[in-house]
Amino acid sequence: MDLKNIENKEHLKTKVAEMLSEYNDLFIKLIDDPSEYKRGALLYYWLRDYKNYIKSEADFSPNYYPSFKKGALVNVNLGFNIGSEMGGLHYALVIKDSNRKSPNLVIIPLTSLKPNKDISRLRPTDLYLGEELYYKIQGKFEALKVSMPTEIELLRAAIKSHPDNAEAEHIKQKLNDLEKKIILLAKTKKKLSSLKHGSICVLNQIRTISKMRLIDPKDKYDVLYGLRLSNANLTKIENKIIELYANQELDMRK
């Protein structure tokens, strides 16, 4: 039976009710098992986020996002992972230019190097990038920490001086957005500490994602706005991709 056919609407309603009951049983099982509790929480987060994506998809426009050049650093929500897929929130590297009209990004996820991890024992598909990501984000964080409170005070002063100005509503919205960014900035600081030992480019996880999955940057006030990996590290990544995939394909053609 094709549940996509509207003639089967009532049957679909029944199936949805059955699935929701199964989800409820699964959540109870995961949450009550200490060894599976985290998976239960992650599944909740992903279902919640996916629901929000569906609700906002019709109104989504990539025109409100920056354009992204090859090498741009982003933070994305990869969702709930299956098996060894990477999931959740991750820094990532854009590996193909994407203008404001394009709804997608081609990315390579990044992960942090654990303190006790020997970089000489990484998997063949992992590439160590050093501490460049940490220092770039740290520098941008410190700059925003100074500039954003100053701009917030200027906007508050502008509203007080001209409360009935035609631009007042626009200024209030901008002020509200900046105040939210201040809160996010504190969260970025917490996550930043995980990068201080260096970052790893996970080359077997290359994928195309919707810009709806972007957490940062969405505008010029975000920490990652304008940040780009060095040409030296980009060249290392390109050479590794050729080694892993292009050379293998050439061998298969022989």
PETATA-V221706 format. One line per field, one symbol per residue. psi: psi as a letter, one per 30 degrees, with the letter a starting at -180 (. if undefined). burial: # if it has 16 or more other C-alpha atoms within 10 Angstrom, else .. A space follows every 10 residues. Layout:
psi->???
burial->???
This chain:
psi->kjffkffgee eeeeeeeeee eeeeeeeeee efjefgeeee eeeeeeeeee eeeeefeefk kffflllklk fkklkljfak lkbgkklakk llkkgkkjaf fkflkklkkl lkkkegkjff gllfgkkkga geeeeeeeee eeeefeeeee eeeeeeeeee eifgkffeee eeeeeeeeee eeeeeeeeee fefffffllk kjfggklklk fffkekkfaf flefkfkkkl eeeeeeeeee eeeeeeeeee eff.
burial->.......... .#........ ......#..# ......#.## .##..#..#. .......... .#..###### ########## .....##.## #####..##. .######### ###....... .....##### ####.###.# #..#...#.. .#..#..##. .......#.. ##..#..#.. ##..#..#.. .#.###.### ###.##..#. ########.. #########. ..##..#..# .......... ....
